[in-house]
Amino acid sequence: MLFSAPVFLFAFLPGLLFFYHFVWRSNVVLVVASILFYTWGDHHHVVLLLFSIAMNYGFGLLIDRLRGGKNAFNALMGAVVCNLAFLCFFKYLNFIVANINEIVISTGVTILPDPKVSLPLGISFFTFQAISYVVDVYRGEARVQRNILSLAMYISMFSQLIAGPIVRYAWIEKDIDNRTVNTRKFAMGAKRFIVGLAKKVIIADTLAYPVDLIFATPATELSMVTAWLGVTLFAFQIYYDFSGYTDMAIGLGKMFGFNFPENFNYPYIAKSLRDFWRRWHITLSSWFRDYLYIPLGGNRFSHARTYMNLLIVFILCGLWHGASWNYLAWGLFHGMFLALERTPFGHRLDSAHPVIHHAYVLLVLLVGWAIFRSESMSYALDFIAAMCGAQGITSVMWPVGYFMDSYLWTITLLAFLICMPINPLLQRLIKRYYRRSGAASVMVEGINILFLCSMMVYSLAVIATHTHKTFIYFRF
């Protein structure tokens, strides 16, 4: 069930909000609603979700009981291994078998049968949340949860179950059993949800059309201009698709009393790759930092060890996004530049002109997005060659006008403007003006409400007239 689907907007969400706020304000309601939400989207694997809840509930109690002894660490390792075993089985078994078959097929060895394992919805997200729970309990950063319904709500909460943000148990531990919702908080949540919905259906889904066309075209037939157009549009699409989902998830959380962490902070204004990963999918990058990079040693040892740790983390980050050589290459690509930024190159970059900073970051990001979006590594290499002008600067066969019209150019311009920190600047200017004129504050609030209502109406009109697309990160 998509947040942008009519059944969610007009049935599931209104019904749940009414029942929760006016009939029975209980965690039981949210757990049942979350399980129904997941069952709607993936009824084949709902048992896996329930098993994950029960397994991590048991491991949490065991770790807490053994606290202070040597066996507590063994229990933690058992919990981590079990969680990762499920993740690897469902996410990577098909990939591993397919690659083994490619290696041995020329030797005449019997080919392994295709396991045809289907990917459970949101498994990467709820598995990482479960791991953070047992690790935080072991570290003493969170108290063990003795109410299985409360833990079930944490792991299965529908608002961020499928595509994050990755919420650590310690962050919302107090909210699970003791939270309040007032009119102001609910209104903030509704506003955030509307903004996210508009990002998704007005910008991301609109740009998906030319992106899909360009990346469906043989890369060996693309001109340099068209290739750069395609990867730039995809950079906007994936940002507005994922940040739109995050906005909706955070907004929904506020409607039920939760304060979920921010997941994006204008990533395309980053001055380095390090800065980009502090701004993009913040909860994932911080998860890898705290639960993998630092335990591996971080930057506490030699430079070579630090570079190796970065490569390991980002190779695994790439594979977290999917079982594909493209994702592995994308992670390695980012890891190499992050390691490079810790060399004298990074120091020279820091002292360079800001224009050089941004040009460097955008070049690396767009080449990386070309790898990320391509269906295969061979296509990615051909696409990057097209970006370098292998088929010429322009093309008669596939001109830019074939993929774009005036409406798409307008949405592209809008996407460019909104990804800049213009809104915070406007908010600061408005606050200054508030102090001078009380009437102005009322007028601005009225304009803001009118604008939000207009966005909501237009978003619903787009949903009614177009086929809504699934969120990109639902695949991960």
C-alpha positions in Angstrom: 0.0 0.0 0.0 1.6 3.3 -1.2 1.2 6.5 0.8 0.2 8.1 -2.5 -2.4 5.4 -3.3 -6.1 6.4 -3.1 -6.9 3.4 -0.8 -4.3 4.8 1.7 -5.3 8.5 1.4 -9.1 8.0 1.5 -9.6 4.8 3.5 -6.7 3.5 5.6 -5.3 6.7 6.9 -8.6 8.6 7.7 -10.0 5.4 9.3 -6.9 4.8 11.4 -6.7 8.5 12.6 -10.3 8.5 13.6 -10.1 5.2 15.4 -6.9 6.0 17.2 -7.7 9.5 18.3 -11.4 9.1 19.1 -12.0 5.4 19.9 -9.0 3.7 21.4 -5.6 5.5 21.8 -3.5 2.4 22.2 -0.3 0.8 20.9 -2.5 -2.2 20.0 -4.3 -0.2 17.4 -1.0 0.9 15.8 0.4 -2.6 15.8 -2.7 -4.1 14.2 -2.8 -1.3 11.6 0.9 -1.8 10.8 0.5 -5.6 10.4 -2.5 -5.0 8.1 -0.6 -2.3 6.2 2.3 -4.8 5.6 0.0 -7.6 4.8 -1.7 -5.5 2.1 1.7 -4.9 0.4 3.3 -8.3 1.0 1.1 -11.0 2.5 3.6 -13.7 1.6 6.2 -12.5 4.1 4.1 -11.1 7.0 5.1 -14.2 9.0 8.7 -13.2 8.5 8.0 -9.8 10.0 6.2 -11.4 13.0 9.1 -13.9 13.4 11.6 -11.0 13.4 9.7 -9.2 16.1 9.4 -12.4 18.3 13.1 -13.3 17.7 14.5 -9.9 18.6 12.2 -9.7 21.6 13.6 -12.9 22.9 17.2 -11.9 22.2 16.7 -8.6 23.9 15.5 -10.3 27.1 18.4 -12.8 26.9 21.0 -10.1 26.5 19.6 -8.2 29.4 19.5 -11.3 31.6 23.2 -12.1 30.8 24.3 -8.5 31.1 27.7 -8.2 32.7 28.7 -11.7 31.9 30.8 -13.1 29.0 27.7 -14.8 27.4 26.0 -11.4 26.9 28.3 -10.8 23.9 27.6 -14.3 22.6 23.9 -13.6 22.8 24.4 -10.3 20.9 26.4 -12.0 18.2 23.6 -14.7 17.9 21.0 -11.9 17.4 23.1 -10.1 14.8 23.9 -13.3 12.9 20.3 -14.4 12.9 19.1 -11.1 11.6 21.8 -10.9 8.9 21.2 -14.5 7.9 17.5 -13.8 7.1 18.5 -10.6 5.3 21.2 -12.4 3.2 19.0 -15.4 2.5 16.0 -13.4 1.1 18.0 -10.6 -0.5 21.2 -12.2 -1.9 20.6 -15.9 -2.4 19.3 -15.4 -6.0 22.3 -13.2 -6.8 24.8 -15.6 -5.4 23.4 -18.6 -7.2 23.2 -16.7 -10.5 26.8 -15.7 -10.3 28.0 -19.2 -9.3 26.1 -20.6 -12.3 27.8 -18.1 -14.6 31.2 -19.1 -13.3 30.7 -22.9 -13.5 28.6 -23.1 -16.7 31.6 -23.3 -19.0 33.1 -26.2 -17.0 30.2 -28.5 -17.6 29.3 -28.7 -13.9 25.7 -29.2 -13.0 24.1 -25.8 -12.7 22.5 -24.9 -9.3 18.7 -24.6 -9.5 17.3 -21.1 -9.4 16.0 -20.6 -5.8 13.5 -18.0 -6.9 13.4 -16.4 -3.5 11.2 -13.3 -3.4 12.3 -10.1 -1.6 10.2 -9.3 1.5 9.0 -5.7 1.5 11.1 -3.4 3.6 13.4 -6.2 5.0 16.5 -4.0 4.8 14.9 -1.3 7.0 13.2 -3.4 9.7 16.2 -5.7 10.0 18.6 -2.8 10.6 16.1 -1.4 13.2 16.0 -4.7 14.9 19.8 -4.9 15.0 20.1 -1.4 16.4 17.7 -2.5 19.2 19.6 -5.5 20.4 23.0 -3.7 20.1 21.7 -0.7 22.1 20.3 -3.0 24.8 23.7 -4.7 25.0 25.5 -1.3 25.1 23.2 -0.1 27.8 22.0 2.8 25.6 18.4 1.6 25.8 16.4 -0.4 28.3 15.1 -3.8 27.2 11.5 -3.8 26.1 9.5 -6.3 28.1 6.2 -5.7 26.4 6.3 -7.5 23.1 3.5 -5.3 21.7 5.6 -2.2 22.3 8.6 -3.8 20.5 6.3 -4.9 17.7 5.2 -1.3 17.2 8.8 -0.1 17.0 9.8 -2.7 14.4 6.6 -2.7 12.4 5.3 0.9 12.6 3.7 1.4 9.2 4.7 5.0 8.7 8.4 4.1 8.3 8.4 0.3 8.0 8.9 0.1 4.3 11.6 2.7 3.5 12.7 4.4 6.6 14.0 6.6 8.1 15.9 4.0 10.1 14.7 4.9 13.6 16.8 3.6 16.5 15.0 2.3 19.5 16.9 4.6 21.9 15.6 7.7 19.9 11.9 6.9 20.5 12.1 4.7 23.6 10.1 7.3 25.7 7.6 7.9 22.9 6.6 4.2 22.6 4.7 4.1 25.9 4.4 7.7 26.8 3.6 10.2 24.0 1.1 13.0 23.5 -0.4 14.6 20.4 -1.7 18.1 20.5 -3.3 20.2 17.8 -0.1 21.9 16.9 1.9 18.7 16.6 -0.8 17.1 14.5 -1.0 20.1 12.2 2.8 20.0 11.8 2.5 16.4 10.9 -0.2 17.0 8.3 1.8 19.8 6.8 4.8 17.6 6.5 2.8 14.8 4.9 1.3 17.1 2.3 4.8 18.5 1.4 6.1 14.9 1.0 3.1 13.8 -1.1 3.6 16.8 -3.4 7.3 16.0 -3.7 6.4 12.4 -4.7 3.5 12.8 -7.1 4.2 16.2 -8.6 8.0 16.1 -9.0 9.4 12.6 -8.6 6.7 10.7 -10.6 6.6 13.3 -13.3 10.4 13.2 -13.8 10.2 9.4 -13.8 8.7 9.4 -17.3 11.7 11.0 -19.1 14.2 9.1 -16.9 12.6 5.8 -17.8 12.6 6.6 -21.5 16.2 7.7 -21.5 17.5 4.7 -19.5 15.4 2.4 -21.7 17.2 3.7 -24.8 20.4 1.8 -25.8 23.3 3.8 -24.2 25.3 3.4 -27.4 22.7 5.6 -29.1 22.6 8.4 -26.6 24.3 11.7 -27.2 26.3 13.5 -24.5 23.5 16.1 -23.9 20.8 13.4 -23.6 22.9 11.2 -21.2 23.6 14.2 -18.9 19.9 15.2 -19.0 18.9 11.6 -18.1 21.2 11.3 -15.1 20.4 14.8 -13.9 16.7 14.1 -14.0 17.3 10.9 -12.1 19.3 12.7 -9.4 16.2 14.9 -8.9 13.8 12.0 -9.2 15.5 9.8 -6.5 15.9 12.8 -4.2 12.3 13.9 -4.3 11.0 10.3 -4.3 12.9 9.3 -1.2 12.8 12.6 0.6 9.1 12.8 -0.2 8.6 9.4 1.4 10.6 10.5 4.4 8.5 13.7 4.8 5.4 11.6 4.8 6.8 9.2 7.3 7.9 12.0 9.6 4.5 13.7 9.2 2.6 10.5 10.0 4.8 9.9 13.0 3.9 13.3 14.4 0.2 12.6 13.9 0.6 9.7 16.2 2.9 11.4 18.7 6.3 10.2 17.5 9.3 12.4 16.6 11.2 10.6 13.9 14.7 11.9 12.9 15.4 13.9 9.8 16.8 12.0 6.9 17.8 14.7 4.4 19.4 18.1 4.7 19.8 19.6 1.2 22.3 17.0 0.0 23.0 18.6 -3.4 24.6 21.7 -1.8 27.3 19.5 -0.2 30.9 20.7 -0.5 32.4 17.2 -0.4 31.4 13.5 -0.5 31.8 13.4 3.3 29.4 16.4 3.5 27.0 14.7 1.1 26.7 11.6 3.3 26.0 13.8 6.3 23.0 15.2 4.4 21.8 12.2 2.3 19.9 9.3 4.0 21.3 10.5 7.3 19.9 7.6 9.3 21.5 5.0 7.1 24.9 6.7 7.0 24.9 7.2 10.8 23.8 3.6 11.3 26.8 2.3 9.3 29.0 4.8 11.1 28.0 3.7 14.6 27.4 0.0 14.1 30.1 -0.9 11.6 32.7 1.9 10.8 33.5 2.7 14.4 33.5 -1.0 15.6 35.9 -1.7 12.7 38.3 0.9 14.1 37.1 4.0 12.3 40.0 6.4 11.8 41.7 5.5 15.0 44.5 3.5 13.4 46.7 3.9 10.3 45.6 5.8 7.2 45.6 2.5 5.3 43.3 1.0 7.9 40.9 4.0 7.7 40.8 3.7 3.9 40.0 0.0 4.1 37.3 0.6 6.7 35.7 3.2 4.4 35.7 0.8 1.5 34.2 -2.0 3.5 31.5 0.2 4.8 30.5 1.6 1.4 30.7 -1.7 -0.4 28.3 -3.1 2.1 26.2 0.2 1.8 26.0 -0.5 -1.9 25.0 -4.1 -1.4 22.4 -3.0 1.2 20.7 -1.1 -1.6 20.3 -4.3 -3.7 21.9 -7.6 -4.8 23.5 -6.3 -8.0 27.0 -5.6 -9.3 25.9 -2.1 -10.0 25.1 -1.4 -6.4 28.4 -2.9 -5.3 30.2 -0.7 -7.8 28.3 2.3 -6.7 29.2 1.8 -3.1 32.9 1.1 -4.0 32.8 4.3 -6.2 31.7 6.4 -3.2 34.0 4.6 -0.8 37.0 5.4 -3.1 36.2 9.1 -3.2 35.6 9.2 0.6 39.0 7.6 1.1 40.5 10.1 -1.4 39.1 13.0 0.5 41.2 11.9 3.5 44.4 12.3 1.5 46.2 15.5 0.6 43.7 15.8 -2.2 41.0 16.4 0.4 43.0 19.1 2.1 43.5 20.9 -1.2 39.8 20.6 -2.0 38.9 22.2 1.3 40.9 25.3 0.4 39.6 25.5 -3.2 36.9 27.9 -4.4 33.3 26.9 -3.4 32.4 26.6 -7.1 35.1 23.9 -7.5 33.7 22.1 -4.4 30.2 21.9 -5.9 31.4 21.0 -9.4 33.5 18.1 -8.0 30.7 16.8 -5.8 28.0 17.0 -8.5 30.3 15.3 -11.1 31.0 12.4 -8.7 27.4 12.1 -7.7 26.0 12.2 -11.3 28.5 9.5 -12.5 27.5 7.5 -9.4 23.8 7.9 -10.1 24.4 6.6 -13.7 25.9 3.4 -12.2 23.1 3.2 -9.6 20.2 3.6 -12.2 21.6 1.4 -14.9 20.2 -2.1 -15.2 23.7 -3.7 -15.7 27.3 -2.8 -15.4 27.8 -3.0 -19.2 24.9 -0.5 -19.7 26.4 1.7 -16.9 29.8 1.8 -18.7 28.2 2.6 -22.1 26.1 5.3 -20.4 29.1 6.9 -18.8 30.9 6.7 -22.2 27.8 8.6 -23.7 28.2 11.2 -20.9 31.8 11.7 -22.2 30.6 12.2 -25.7 31.2 8.8 -27.3 28.2 9.3 -29.6 28.6 13.0 -30.1 27.3 16.0 -28.3 23.8 15.9 -29.8 21.7 13.3 -31.6 19.3 13.4 -34.5 17.9 10.0 -33.5 17.2 10.8 -29.9 17.0 14.6 -29.5 16.3 16.2 -26.2 12.9 17.3 -27.5 11.8 13.7 -27.8 12.1 13.2 -24.0 11.1 16.7 -22.7 8.2 19.1 -23.2 7.5 22.5 -21.6 5.7 21.0 -18.6 8.7 18.7 -17.9 11.1 21.6 -18.2 8.9 23.5 -15.7 9.0 20.7 -13.2 12.7 20.3 -13.7 13.2 24.0 -12.9 11.0 23.6 -9.8 13.0 20.6 -8.7 16.2 22.6 -9.0 15.0 25.5 -7.0 13.4 23.5 -4.2 16.6 21.4 -3.6 18.3 24.6 -2.7 17.9 26.0 0.9 15.5 28.7 -0.2 12.8 27.8 2.3 14.9 28.3 5.4 15.9 31.7 4.1 12.3 32.6 3.5 11.3 31.4 7.0 14.0 33.6 8.6 12.9 36.6 6.6 9.3 36.0 7.6 10.1 35.7 11.3 11.9 39.0 11.1 8.9 40.6 9.6 6.6 38.9 12.2 8.3 41.0 14.9 7.4 44.2 13.1 3.8 43.4 12.1 1.3 41.2 13.9 -1.2 41.5 11.0 1.5 40.3 8.6 1.9 37.1 10.6 -1.8 36.3 10.2 -1.6 37.0 6.5 1.5 34.9 6.0 -0.1 32.0 7.9 -3.2 32.3 5.7 -1.1 32.2 2.5 0.8 29.2 3.9 -2.4 27.3 4.5 -3.8 28.2 1.1 -0.6 27.1 -0.5 -0.7 23.7 1.4 -4.3 23.2 0.4 -3.5 24.0 -3.2 -0.6 21.5 -3.2 -2.8 18.8 -1.7 -5.6 19.4 -4.2 -3.1 19.4 -7.2 -1.4 16.2 -5.8 -4.8 14.4 -5.6 -5.6 15.6 -9.1 -2.3 14.1 -10.4 -3.0 10.9 -8.5 -6.5 10.7 -10.0 -5.3 11.2 -13.6 -2.0 9.3 -13.6 -0.8 5.9 -12.6 1.0 6.2 -9.3 4.5 4.7 -9.2 6.0 2.8 -6.3 8.7 4.4 -4.2 12.2 3.7 -5.5 13.5 2.6 -2.0 10.7 0.0 -1.7 13.1 -2.3 -3.7 15.7 -2.1 -0.9 
